[in-house]
Amino acid sequence: RAKLEDDPSNPELILTARGTGYLFQRIIEPGEE
């Protein structure tokens, strides 16, 4: 997380799901749908 995130204390890409593990979230840029 520290290597991938701009602000590791406020994660946006890698989220922790309690009881499940990690969730990887894709950030969609405006106009990229």
SVG drawing of the C-alpha trace seen along z (x, -y; Angstrom):
<svg xmlns="http://www.w3.org/2000/svg" viewBox="-19 -14 26 28">
<polyline fill="none" stroke="black" stroke-width="0.4" points="0.0,0.0 2.8,-2.4 4.3,-1.9 1.1,-2.2 -0.9,-4.9 -0.3,-8.6 -1.5,-8.8 -1.2,-5.4 -3.1,-6.5 -6.1,-7.3 -6.2,-4.4 -8.2,-4.6 -6.8,-1.7 -6.3,1.1 -9.0,1.4 -9.2,3.9 -12.5,5.9 -12.9,7.3 -13.2,11.1 -12.5,11.2 -9.1,9.8 -8.2,7.0 -10.3,5.3 -8.7,3.6 -10.6,0.6 -10.3,-0.8 -10.4,-4.6 -12.4,-5.7 -11.2,-9.0 -13.9,-11.3 -15.0,-10.3 -13.5,-6.8 -16.7,-4.7"/>
</svg>
